[in-house]
Amino acid sequence: MSDLLRVEDLTVEFKVPAGTTRAVSNLSFRIEPGKTVAVVGESGSGKSVTAQAILGILPVIARRRSGRILFRDGNGPEIDLASLKPRSEKYAAIRGGRISMIFQEPTTSFSALHTIGSQIGEVLKLHEGADDKQAREATIRALGEVGFKNPERSVDAYPFELSGGLCQRAMIAMAMICKPALLIADEPTTALDVTVQAEILKLMRQLQERNGTAILLIAHDLGVVANMADEMVVVYHGEVMESGPARELFAAPKHPYLKALLHAVPRIGMKPGERLTPVREISVDLSKAGRHRPAEARCPVGEPLVKLRGLAKGFTNRSETRWLKRKGSGPVAMAVNGVDLDIRRGECLGLVGESGCGKTTLSKMVVRTVPADEGTVEMQGKGGAEDVLALGGEALRHWRTRVQYVFQNPYSALNPRMTVGAIIAEPLQIHEYGDHKARKARVAELLTLVGLDASYMNRYPHSFSGGQRQRIGIARALALDPELIIFDEPVSALDVSIQAQILNLLRDLKSALGLTYLFISHNLAVVDYLADRIAVMASGRLVELAPREELFRNPRHPYTRALMAAVPQPDPNRRLDFSKVSLSRQSAPDAWGAPFAPDERGEPHWIGIGPDHYVRAHEVPPVADLGGRTPEEHREIALSLATDPVGEAVAHLDFESGTLDGWSTRRLAGPHSAQVQDVVARVGAKSCRFELRPDERVSQGHRAELRDWYNAPLEAETWYGFATLLPEDFAPPLGTGIVLAQWHDQAKLGEPSGKPPLALRFRDGRLRFTGAFDDVASANPAKTHVFHEMAAPLGQWMDFVFRIRWSRTGDAAIEAFLNGRPLFNFWGPLGYRNEEQAPYFKLGLYASGPIDGPLVAYHDNYSRGSSFAEVDPSVSHGVAAVVPEPA
């Protein structure tokens, strides 16, 4: 088969005042009819210049120094496009007719003064001599083929009335209306969210198969390339580094540059702690970062720093209101509809969803640049929770230092008339931070912190690349030592290597400065790399919320699953299943079906289906009716409740029998997870050794737990006692909490499970005693408690005793002791009102985050009873012993 297009030794130079720059150097490749060839490389590598040279639309300052561009259309003669004058009739007949192009930014590629119908129809008039009626009819058909729901109406729309995705579809319709032999697609999905991107790729593939069109795909997104390309050409500074079949290059790249590009791409399911490797690593000095950590006293790590409740915002479409009709009287479109969300201190909370789903509006309500119609925003301060929406005057001015924003487009976010130093110093000056000398020193420190030289402060933004500008934006956000930073699509405009630099920087800054992030993105792989938990948003609603690993392992909402199915992986062997990609909107609530869609009962509500895992539905989804568990797990729980020991009111489980008799052992990865041993013991000769291993998980994470299914009587006292030993080398990764013991709500099958009403936790060298309360079991309960916090004594036994009275309707009571001494008291609401039984007890190890090595701890001498003496862990209850009650 003869080549459709063959580029031979193409060289293009730009003549600028500073001299001559070579953009393309001796570039050669070929495209066969009906095939897709991808030209891959970073920004500035000459990809778009090559496309412009093929179409004869190079800028005035560019000139082709050498090379041939040979085009053979069907059985016609081979034409050297490089030998034609760009304005000749012969070139004009080819350009737009036989070779067409989809430009990178469709909203600026269309004329804002003409309807899309007139612009698409113009192509037919020029190349096929169609009259107005024929052009309009053909345009309507073309818009229908690319997925417009109402092409008869859309043909008269202006580009600014369409979303980015619809503009791109209109651009494809214009490029394909003459059924060209070659389609040049220059970054056709860069500005689009993941589901629209999948739809556009599907559309291009369908039109290619229908018309036999070849595609020259220009891209830096290797996920898109892997899903579309038959062959790849990898370019760097205008030169070919490597070329060949796409599958071979992905499987066994040979050139270091291609290897570096592949290592810079974030992938879903990366190992905990794995870092991206940019093509050019940026050195960042974090040695002085600790001096600017936010105050620890405001809110403990892991507890809600910001609480959003019932946030709503609607907008009136001006096109639906009559002239001179009073403001706000038209129909209201809800951009944000009843959002409840907690942002926990020290976490990165990812917020994902399509463009227009309400992500940015929600974030702007949090920072009060958009007023909320309904709801509340609370942020923990030194004096407790602050009502952010009610703040004013000096209080609001001070609060703004605690929350900062990094914008999507680094090119428009910086004032071009201000130097970098003035841009970063501006918030310091507004909030009266030091004198000029101190502000200048702080600016220099911030530039160093984000990997830029302090000498850059006298330059203007136009002298920096996109990645450098985004670093400047991050430095500005860090200037006032905020506690929360909101990132709105901070890497969507950056190519893959610069993106890797920024993502690594954000991860390092969060760790070094103890920051909290709300990270907004439509790129799920990017969110997977950074986030601890992920909230999914569609049509103004949060539809699912879960820890990162759980969401990707077990997505429950139809919209979440649609997002997952649309993510292109940088692996040709894992291409998108385009048969499952719909050209209709997946974010429409009516498309979600029961029990997720609104119906005669009204709007769905949050339902907990697992630890920290929520989905919006009318009732628990059929395959996840309890805690996100599978039907097999349901059967296991039912079996354990029927066969595992429940015990009497008084019980002593001291492991002296050498077995785990009396405990439920159905959540262990293996015999080593909970093993009776005789090396160390609190009393007697034996205790239980618990071990977690990074590569071992049970149904809901890293767990090694024993369960006592006994439910204490409500409204009556029950005493619990146990001893715990944490070895001196007990050191989970910073930020990872380990639950040592907990009283867990006893949810019935078919009901949600919630945060433990009472738990003993270890995190970052400290013990924390926490609790929770709400009307309905929830992973984000209305009320959380930190009863007590202390340094964890490692290498020594701790004797814990709890005196608890559970209440479903009134106040619960807790009296806690450590080593025979009073520890804390609590009296108030605790647990969940919808639970018919008191919580059961779990003892062992449960990691709430990643672990990087084995973790070992010991528990011994667990007892239940009616007095301190009956449960005292320092006493062997196998022999008669009388211990006086503590005063």
N, C-alpha and C positions, 0 to 999 in steps of 0.2 A: 504494500500500500504506500503510495506517494505521500509525502508530508503536506499538510495543509499550510503550515507556516514554518519557516526555517530562518532563524536569526544567526548570522555568522559574523563573528569578530566585531560586534557593535561597540563603538566607543563614543561617548557623549561627554562634552565638557561644558562648564559654565564659566563665562567671563564676568568677573565681579571686580569692583574697585581694588580689592586686596590682591587680585591676581586671577589665575585660572585654576578651577577646581575640576577634577575628573570625577564625574558621577558614575559613569559606566565604563568599564575597561575590558575590551576584547571579550565581550559576553557572547556565548553561543548556546543555543538550545533549539529543539524542534517540537512541533505539536502535530500529532496525527489527527485525521478527521474523527470527530466523535469522542475524543479522549480529553482528559483533564490533566493539565500540567500546572503544578504549583511552583511559583517563585517565592522562596522563603528567605527571610532575613530580617534584621532589625531595621528600625526607622533610620533613614539615611543611607541605606545600602544600595539604592539605585533601582528599586523595584518599580516604583511609579514612573520614573523617568523612562524606563524601558517601555512601559505601556504607552506613554506619550509619544515615544519615537515611532512605535508601530502605527499609531493612528495619525502621525504627522501633526501633532499639536504641541510640540515642544515650546517652552517659553522663548521669548525674544532673545534672552541672554544666553540661551543654550545653542550649541551647534554640534552636529554629528561629524565627528572627525574621521571615522572609518566604519566599514562594515556594510553588510547587505541584509535586507529584510525581504525574504522571498515568500510570496503568497501565491498559492495555486488553488483556485476555486473550482472544484469539480474537475471536469475534463478540459477546462480552459487552459490557456498558456500561463506559464509561471511569470509573475510580475515582481520586479524588484521595487518595493515601495520606497526604498531609500533614494532611488533615482528619480522619483516623481516629485514635482513641485507640490508642497502641501496645499496650495490653493487651486490646484488644477481641477478641472471637471472630472477627470478620471479618478483622482484620489477622493474627491467628494462623493463620487458614486459608490466607492468602496466603504468609506468612513460613514458609519451609521446604517449602511445597507447590508454589506457583507461582513464587516467587522464592526461590532458595537461594543459599548463599554458601560459598566455599572460603576459609578463613582463612589468614593468612600463615604462622603457626607451628603446624603440625598436631599436633606432640607435646604442646603445652600446650593446644590447643583441645579435645582429647578428655579425658574424665574418666579418671583413672588407676585408679579403683576399679571400673570396669565394662569388660567385654570390648567389642571393637569391634563384634561381632555384635549385642550387646544395644543399643548406641547407634545403630547404623544401623537396626536393626529398629524402634526406638522411633519413628522418623520415619514409617514405614508405619502403625504402630498409631495414631498421632495423626491423620494426614491421610487414611488410607484405611480405618481400622477393621479392620486385619488382626489375626488371632489369632496366638498364639505360633508355631505351626507354619508358617503362611503367611509370617510375617515372617522366620523363620529361612531358609526355602527361597528367598525373594526376596533375602535378604541374601547367601546363598551364590552365587546367580546373579550378583548385582551385583559381588561380589568377583572372581569369575571374569572378568567383562567388563573389569575394570580391571587385569587382569594378575597376580592372585595365582595362584601355581602350584598350591597346594593349598588352595582356599577352604574345603573342608569342615573342615580343621584350623585354618585362620587365623581362622575365624569366632569361635573361642573364645579367641583371643589377646588379651592386654592391650596397650594402646598402647606401654607401655615395652618390650615384647618385639619391637617392630618397628623397622626402620630409618626414617630420615626419609622416604625415597622411598616405602616401603610405607605409612607413616602418611598421606602425602599422597594416595596412591591410595585408601586407605580413606575419607579425607575426601571425595574426588570421588565415590566410591560412595554415600556418605550424601547428598551434595548432589544427585545425579542419580537416586536411586532412585524418586522420585515424578515423574520426567520433567518438570521445571519448564520454564516458558516463558522464564525469565531466570536465568542463572547469573552471580553476581558472584564474580569470582576476584581476591582481594586478594593481590597478590604471590605467586602460587601456586608459583613455582619459585625464590624467592630463596635458600632454604637448601639447595638441591639441587645436586649436581654435574652436569656438563654432559650426560652420557649419560642420567641419570635425568630431568633437565630436558627433554630432547628427547622422552623417552618420555611424560612428563606432557603436554607440548604435543600430541603425537600423539593421546593418549587423549582430551584435551579436544576436539580437532578431530573425532575419530571419533564421540564421543557427540553433538556438535553436529550433525553431518550425519545421524546416525541418528534423533535425536529432534526436530530442527528448533529446538533451543534457541538463544536469543540469549545473548551473553556480554558482560558489562561487565568488561573487563580493567583492573585497576589495577596499574601497573608503573612502575618507573624504569629497567628494563633495555630499552634501545631495540632490542636484538637480538631479544628476545622479542616486542616490539610489532611490529616489521617482519615477523615471521613469522606473526602471528596476526590483526592488526587490519585491518578494512575502513576504519574511520574513526578519527581521533585527536582528542582534546581535550587541549590542553596548558595546564596550570594552574600558577600561581605565586602563593603566598600566598592561595589560595582563589579567584583570579580567572582567567578564561579569557584566555590570551594569543593563542592561535591554534587553529583547528579546521578540519577538512576531511578529504577522503579521504587515507588513510595514504600512498599512493604519491605523491601530489602534495606532501604536506608533507615527505617525505623527499627528494624530488627538488629542490624549490625552497622551502625554508623562508623565511618572510618576517620573522617576529618575531625580534629579537636573542636572546631567551631560548632559543628552540628551536634557533637556530644554535649558541648556546653549549653546549647539551646535546649536540648532535651532535658538536661538536669535543672534548668531554670523554670520549667513548667510545673505549676502546682497540680497535683493529681489527687483525686478523691481516694481516701484510704491510705495516705502516707503514714508511716510508722510514727508513734509518739516520739517527739524530740527530733525527728528528721528535718533537716534544713534544706531549703532551696540553695542552689549554687549558681549565682549570677555569672554571666560571661565575664564581667569585670566586677570583682568584689570591692565594696567601698569600706574603707577603714573607719570605724566609729570608736571614739574614746568615751567609754562609759565610767571611767574611774571616779569622776566627781558627781555622778548622777545621784548617788544616795543622799547628797546634801539637799536635794529638792524633792524628796518623797512627800506626798500629801500626809497630813496629820492622821495618825492611826486612831486617835481618840474619837473621831466622828462616827465611825461605823466599823465593826469588826469585819475582817476579810470573810467573804462568803455570805454575809448577811445583806439584805436589800439596802442599797445605797439610794436608789430612786424607785419610787412606786408610782405607776400610772394606773389610774382606776377610771374606767368609763369614759376615756377620752374620745371625743367626737368632733368632727369638723365637716361642714357642708359648704358647697360653693354653688352659686347661681350662674347658670350659663346665660351670658348676655344675648346670645343668638336666639334664646327662647323667650326673651322679654320684648315687649312692644316699646316703641319709641315713646319717651316721656313717661313711661310707666314707672312707678316709684321703685326705688332700689330694693332688691331682695324679694320681690313679689313673684318671681318666676320659680320654676321647679328647682329643687335643691338636690344636687348630686353629692352623695356622702363620700368624701375622700378618705375619711377615717371614721370608723363606725364602732364605737363601744370597745375600745382597746384596754385590756387589763394586762399589765406587764411589770415584772420586777427586774431591775438591773442590779446585780449583786456586786458588792465591792470586790475589786481584784479580778473580775472576770472579763472576758471579751464576749459580749452577746452579739451574735450575728443576726441581722435582719434581712431576709431575702424575699424576693418577689419580683414580678414583672414591673416594667415601667408603668407608672400611673396607678399602682396599687395602693399608694398612700404612704410609702416608706419615708420619703423626704418630708412630706407634710407632718407626719408624726414627729419626726426629729425636730422640725422647726417649732412645733408646739412645745416640745420639751425645753427648748432654749428661748421660748417666748418671742420669736420673730413672727409667728403666726398665732393669732388668738384662738383659743379653744372655744367651741360652742358649748360643750359640756365636759364634765369630768374634772379630775384633780391630778396634780403632779406634786408628789411629796419627795423631799430629799433630806436625808439625815444630816443634821448639823450638830454643833457642840451641845446645844440645848435640847436636842431631840429632833423630831420631824418638823421640817419647814414646809408650809404650803406655798410652793413656788409661784403659782398663779395669782396669789394674793399679795406677793411682795411688791413694794414700791419704794421710790426714793432711794435713800442711802442703802437700805437693806437689799434692794434689787441690784444696785450697783456693786455691792460687795459680793452678792451671790454669783454674779456673772464671772467673777474670777475663778469660780469653782468648776465651771463647765465651758469647754471650748469646742470649736467646730473646724474641721478640715474639709474643704469643698472639693467637688468632683473635678472641675476643670482647672488645672494649675495655670493655664494661660490667661484665664479671665479673673482668677481669684486674687491676683496681686496688682496693685495700682502701678501702671507703667510709668507714672511721673514721680514715683518715690524710689529712693535707693533701697536696697535690701536691708541695710541697717535701720533706716527709718521705718520700714514696714514691720520689722520684728520689734523695734522699740516702741511703736505706737501704743500697744496695750499697756506697756510699762509706764509711758508718759501719762496716759489717760488715768491710770490708777495710782499715779504719784509714787512710783517706785524709785527711790533714791534720787541722786542728782545725775547730771549728764554723764559724768565719769562712770558712775555705778551702772547706769543703763548701757553704756557702751561696752563695759566689761561683761555684762550679762548677755548682750547680743553676741559677743565673740564666743562666750561659753556655749550658747545655744547652737551657733553655727558649727562649732566643733562637735557638739553632741549628735548632730544629724549628719556628720560626715562631710561637712564643707569647710573650706579654709576661712579663717576669721578675716582675711584680707578681702573677701568678697563683699563685705558690708557696704562698700562704696560703689558697687556696680548696680545697674538697673536690671529689672526682670528680663528684658528682651535678650540679654546676653547669656541666658541660661537655658539649658535643655529642659524638656518637660519633667524628667525625673528630678533634676536639681530644683526646679520651681516647686515641685511637690514637697521636697525636703525643706524648702524655705517656709512653705505653708505650715508644715509640722512644727518647725522651730517657733513660728509665731504662736501656734496653739499652746506650746509648752511654756511660753514666757512667764505666765502668771502662776505656774505650778498648779494646774487644775487637778481635780480628782477624777473627772469624767471628760473624755474626749469623744465626740461624735464624728465618725468618718463617713462621708457621703460619697460612695463610689470613688475612693481615692486613687485607684489604679486602673480604672476602666479606660482611660485615655492613653495608657502607657504600653509600650511593647513589652514582650515577655521578659527580657533581661532586666530592664529598668523596673518592671513590676516586681521581680524577685528581690531586687535591692530594697525597694520600699517595704515589702512584706517582712523581710528579715529585720529591717530597722524597727518596724512597729512592734514586732515580737520582742526584740531586745529592749526597747524603751519601756514596754509594759512590765517586763520583769525587773528592770533596774530601778524604775521610778514608782513601782507599785500602782500603776494607773488602772483605771477602769475604762473599757471601750464599749461603745455602741457602734458596730461596724455594719454599714449598709452596703449591700452589693447584690447584683444579679448573678454573679459568677460563683457558683456553688463550690468549685474547687478552691477558690481563694478563701471563702468563708471556712471551708473545712480545714484549711491550713492554720487559720488564726483563732477560730472561735472555740469557746468552751461549751456554750449552749447556742442553739439556733432557733429563731422564731420565723415562721413562714407566714407571709402576708399576701392576701388576695382580696381585691375589691374592697379595700378599706378595713378588712377584718383580719385578725390573727387566726389562722386556721390550724396551726400545729406548733408546738413548742417542746423541745426535747434536748437532752445532751447531744453533743455533736455525733459521737459514735452511734448512739441509739437511733438518731434520726436517719442516718445513712444506712444503718442496718435494718431498720424496721419502720419505714415511712408508712403512715396510716391514712392520711387524708388524700383523696384523689388528686387534689392540686399538687400536693407535695410529691406524689408519685409521678405526676406529669413533669414536674421540674427535674426530677432525677432522670427520667427517661430522655430528657432533652439535652443532657450534658454531654458534649463531645469529648471523648477520651483521646489522648495522643497515642493511639494504638490502632493501626489498621485492622487488627483482628477483633476489635471491639467496637465496630462501627455502629452508629445509631440505627435503630430499626425504624426506618421512615414510614413503615406501614402503621406504626403506633403514634406517629406525629400528625396531629390534626391541624388543618388550616383555620379551624374555628377556634375561638378563644377558650382556653382551658380555665381562665380565671373567672368565668361567669358562674355565679352560684347555682343557677338552674341546671348547669351541666354536671354538678357533683353527684346528684342522685341521693337516695335515702341511705343513711340517716343524716347526711351532711348538708343537704340543701334546705333553705327555708321552705316551710309548708304552712298548712292551716294552723299549726301550733305556734308559728312565729319563727323567730331567729333561733338557730342552734346555740348551744352554750358550751363552755369548757367542761370536758370530762377527762379525769385523770385515768390513764391506762397503763401507768408504770411509774417508777421513781423519776420524778421531774419530767414526765412525758404526758403532754396534754394534746387533745384534739378537739376541734369544735364540731359537735354533733348533737342530735336530739337524744340519742341513747348510745350506749357503748357499742362501737362497731362489732359486728358479729364475730370476726376472727380475733378480736382483742378485747373480750368482755371483762377482763380483769388484769389491770397492771400491764397491758401490752403483752400478755402471755399467750402462748399458742394453745390450741386445744390439747396437745400432748401435756403441756404443763398444767392445764386445768385438771386433767385426769390424775396427774401426779399429786397435786394438792389435795384433791378429793380422797385419793388413796391414803395420803399421809394423815389427813384428819380422821380417817376411819381406822387406821391401823397403828399410827404412832402413839406412844403413851402421852396422856394428858395429865394424869397424876391427881393427887389429893391436895387439899389446901396446904398441908405441910409436906415439903419434899427436900431431900438432901441428895444432891448429885455431885459427889466429891471425887469421882473417877478412881476410887480405891479398888473397885472391882476389876480394873484394867480394861473396861469396856466403855462404850458410850451409851449404855442402857439408860433409858429414861429420856433421851433426847431424840428429836427429829434430825436425821442426818441426810436429808434429801437435797441439800444445796452445797455439796462438796465436790471439788474437782477430782479428788482422789484420796486414797488413805492418808497421805501426808498432810492433807488440808486440816484435819483435826485428828490428832493422834495422841493417845495416852502414853506417857513416858515416865521414867523414874529418875531422871537426871536432876530436875529441880521440882520442888513441891512446896506449897504454902504450909499445909499440915499433912500428916500421914506420909506416904511414900510416893505418891503419884500426883500428876496434874495433866492438863491437856495442852499440847503444843499445837498452835495454829500457824499455818503458813500460806502466804499468797505468793504466786509466781506470775511474772509479767505475761507469759505465754499461755496462761490458763484462765479460762473464764467459765462461769456458769451462766444461767439464763439471763441474769441482769448485771453482769460485770465481774469484777475481781472480788469474789466472796469466799470466805471460809467460815461458815456460821453453823452453830447448833441452835435449834429452836426448842423452846418450852411452850407448847401450844396452850397451856393452862390460861384461862381467862379469870382473873380475880373478880369477886363480886363487886358490883357497882355500889357506891355509897358506903363502903366498908373498908377498913384498914387492911392492908397486906404489907408484910415486910419482905424485902429481898436483900440478899447478901452474896457477895462473890469477891474473890481476890484476883488481882491482875498484876502481871510482871511484864514490863517492857524492857528488853535487853538494852544495854548501854549503846549498842550500835543500831538501835531502831531509828531509822532516818528515811521516811518516805520523801519523795521529791517535794520541794517547796511548793506550796499551794494545793497539794493533794491532801485531803482529809481522810482519816481512817476512823470509822465507827468501831468502837470497841465493845459497846453494849447498847442495846436500845429496847424500848418498849414500843412495839409496832401496832398500828391500828389493825383490828381484825375485820377487814372488809369481807363481805359476803361475795360469792361468785356473782358476777354481773354488776358489781358496784366498784367505784374507783378506790384506789389506795392512795395514801397521802404521806407527807413528811412525818417522821416519827414524832409522836407526842412527847417523848422523853428520850434523850440519847446522851451517851458519853462519847466524846470525839477527841481525837488527837490531830493537831495540825500545826506545823511549823514549830514544834517543840513545846506546845502548850496543850493542856487539857481544857476542854470546853464542855459545859453541861447545858444542853439546849432543849427547847420545847416548842410546841406548835399548837395552835387552836384555830378552828373555823367551824362554820355550820355544816360544811360538807368536806369530806376528806380531799386534800389538795396538796400538790407538790409546791404550790405557792400560797400557803395559807394566809388568812387575813392578819393573824397575829403570830409572831415568832418571839421566842424568849432566849436570852442567854442568862441562865441562872447564876453561873459562876464560871470563872476562868482563872487558871493558875499554870505555873510552869510544871511540866511533866517530870516527876522524879523517875529517872531511868535507872535500871539495874537494881530495883528494890520492889518488894511486894507492896501493893496498895490494897487495903481492905475497905471495900465499899459496902455501905448499908443504906438502903432507901426505905423509908416509911411512906407509903403512897395510898391515897384514897382517890379513886377515879369516880367522876360524876358525869352523867350525861346531861343533866339539866341545871345543876348548880356549879359551885366552885370546887375544883380539885385541890388537893393538898399534898405537898411533898416536904419531907424532912430528910436531909441527906447527911451522912457521916463519912469521914475518911479516917481510917486508923483509930476508930473509937471517938473521934472529936467531931463536934458539929461542923458541917461544911456550908450548907445553905438551907433556907426555908422558902417555900412558895405557897401562896394561897390565891387561887384565881381560876379563870377558865382554862382548860387544858384538854387536848384531844379534839375529837370531832363529834358534833351533836348527832350526826346521822348514823353513827355506829351503835349497834344494839349491845355490844359486848365490850368489856374493858380490853386494853391492848395485851398482847402476849409478849414474851421475853425472848430476845436473841442475844447470844454471846459469841464473840469471835473476832473476825477482822472483815471489814468491808471498805474497799477503797472507792472514794467518790471521784477520783481522778486517775490519771496514768501513774504507773509505778515502773521504775527502771531496774529493779532487782528484787530478789526474794525478800519478803517481810515475815518476821517470826515474832510471835508473842505467846504468853502463857496465861491461862485462866485456871482457877482452882476453887473448889469448895463452894459451889453455888447452892443456895438454899432459899426456900420460901417458907414463911411461917407467920405467926401472930405476935411475935415479940422480937426485940433485938437479940435476946439470948438464943432464940431458935435459929437465927440466920447469921450470927457472928462468924465471919470468914476466918478469924484467927483461931477458932476452936474446932476440933474434930468432933463432928456430931455423931460419930459412930460409937462414942463412949459417953457416959454420963458426965456432964459438965454444967456448971451453973456460973453464968457470967452476969454481973449486975448491970442493970439498965444504966445507960449514961445519963448524967444529970441534964 
